[in-house]
Amino acid sequence: MPDSTTSVYLKSYILGDALRAEHFELSETALRPLADAEVLLETVCLSVDPYLRGCMTGMANYYVPQLDLRAPIHSLGVARVLDSRLPGYAAGELVLGSIDWSARSILSAQAISQRPVGRRTLRRLALTAQEHPSRYLGVLGITGITAFFGIVGTAKPRPGETMVVSAAAGAVGSVAGQIAKILGARVIGLTSSPEKRSVIVERLGFDAAVDYRSATLPQDLLELVPGGPDIYFDNVGGAVSQAVMSTMRHPARVVECGQISSYDDQDGGWMVDIRPIHRHGLRFEGFTPSLFSEFEPAALAQLEHWLGTGQIIALETVHHGLESLPAAMLGLFRGGNIGKTVVSLDQPATD
């Protein structure tokens, strides 16, 4: 059994300030012997997601639990079982669950039960040689589930309607836009660069793409949709969302998925100017995947079908090595990713 592991910790909570590399720390610690009802895991790949920023504020009343500064950061991940004293898990198996940002980690049955991923705790994966474990972090993981319930369960686009998606080349936005296209909507994506606009139009089939940094964003949208969009799928909040909402008319609807532009703000952000909502009689609706948890198995089956038939294309930005996790996290807030951000620990550890 390995006698040590390297892990990524959050050094201090960050509220009202930008996340920086110095807020993270890599530390090596000893691994104790396994006890009954525990498994030893070797990390294969880890999901890096914007919601984690909300786990770093230190606010007791934030909508997600705060990270423990004394323990490694953890997120959805795939790991290989190195050793097991927990019934139902055997050495060599791949598992999906909430995994420590560590090269190796020990999870107890109690810890596993306290870290559910949707309706599951630690799920065994049986992959073929052609399958990528990271798909279970993206389209077949929390990213796909969020996009699915945001579109199918909340936005509910009808054929012929026009939907605008912010952060359209990001993890959730890229999948949400593709699902809306499958359901017959016209989809316009907001992105930050010509490269991203090319990707979502040419590879993903979006109908158009607009630079969200444009000084004439409302006019740019109205040129494409003279009557204003029917749906706005909001991943960013802030000034961009205010500009989009100013173009919308009753009975248009806003589906609030995330507010990444404000997560560094004092009190954790999430401030919305409701004047365009009031003025234009817009419907504003937020959601989280947990509201639809009983339907998760059916959603995953549908996503797997769409992915397998090529109706959904999975985009990924892959970083390599445990030490790249802080940079990968920072990249989410600096437009450094296209699609799902994944960190691969693709060099298996040896004793």
Secondary structure, DSSP 8 states (H G I E B T S, - for coil): ---EEEEEEE-S---SS---GGGEEEEEEE-----TTEEEEEEEEEEE-THHHHTTS--TTSSS----TTS--EEEEEEEEEEE-STT--TT-EEEEEEESBSEEEEEHHHHHTS-BTTBSSEEE---TT--GGGGTTTTSHHHHHHHIIIIIII---TT-EEEESSTTBHHHHHHHHHHHHTT-EEEEEESSHHHHHIIIIIT--SEEEETT-TTHHHHHHHH-TT--SEEEESS-HHHHHHHHTT--TT-EEEE---GGGTTSGGG------HHHHHHT-EEEE--GGGGGGGHHHHHHHHHHHHHTTSS---EEEEESGGGHHHHHHHHTTT--SBEEEEE--S----
